[in-house]
Amino acid sequence: MYYFVDHKKKKIHQRQFAGDRCGFVETPVEKREFTDQVEYVQQLEIKNFYEMCKYCRQAQSISS
């Protein structure tokens, strides 16, 4: 699994499901990270209090 880590907001996104509702648009590029390391993501959650994004559980649809 591939992850997108927002270090500004301490959020972990599942890269394939990340979208506008996640709210990372204003996060500077230098505060963004991509990884496929599950152990690293788990460490961020446990030791650094990062949270999994609640919107990255499934594909986001565009509503009109």
C-alpha positions as CSV (number, residue, x, y, z in Angstrom):
1,M,0.0,0.0,0.0
2,Y,1.2,3.5,-0.8
3,Y,0.8,6.4,1.6
4,F,0.9,10.1,1.4
5,V,2.0,11.7,4.7
6,D,1.0,15.3,5.5
7,H,3.5,16.4,8.2
8,K,1.9,19.8,8.6
9,K,-1.5,18.3,9.8
10,K,-0.1,15.0,11.0
11,K,-2.4,13.0,8.7
12,I,-1.7,9.8,6.8
13,H,-3.6,9.3,3.5
14,Q,-4.0,6.2,1.4
15,R,-2.5,7.6,-1.8
16,Q,-4.9,6.1,-4.2
17,F,-7.9,7.5,-2.3
18,A,-6.5,11.0,-1.4
19,G,-8.6,13.8,-2.7
20,D,-9.9,17.3,-2.2
21,R,-11.9,16.5,1.0
22,C,-8.7,15.4,2.7
23,G,-7.6,19.1,3.1
24,F,-3.9,18.8,2.2
25,V,-4.0,21.3,-0.6
26,E,-2.5,24.1,1.6
27,T,0.3,21.9,2.9
28,P,3.6,23.0,1.5
29,V,5.4,20.5,-0.8
30,E,8.3,20.2,1.7
31,K,5.9,19.0,4.4
32,R,4.6,16.2,2.1
33,E,6.0,12.7,1.9
34,F,5.2,9.5,-0.1
35,T,6.0,6.1,1.3
36,D,5.2,2.4,1.0
37,Q,6.7,1.5,4.4
38,V,3.9,0.2,6.6
39,E,6.2,0.1,9.7
40,Y,7.1,3.7,9.2
41,V,3.4,4.7,9.0
42,Q,2.6,2.7,12.1
43,Q,5.5,4.4,14.0
44,L,4.1,7.8,13.0
45,E,0.7,6.8,14.4
46,I,2.0,5.4,17.7
47,K,5.0,7.6,18.6
48,N,4.1,10.8,16.8
49,F,0.3,10.8,17.1
50,Y,-0.4,11.0,13.4
51,E,-3.9,10.0,12.3
52,M,-5.2,8.1,9.3
53,C,-7.4,10.4,7.2
54,K,-11.1,9.5,7.6
55,Y,-11.7,10.4,3.9
56,C,-9.1,8.0,2.5
57,R,-11.1,4.8,3.1
58,Q,-12.6,4.6,-0.4
59,A,-12.5,6.5,-3.7
60,Q,-14.0,10.0,-3.4
61,S,-16.7,11.0,-5.8
62,I,-17.4,14.4,-7.2
63,S,-20.8,15.7,-6.2
64,S,-22.7,18.3,-8.1
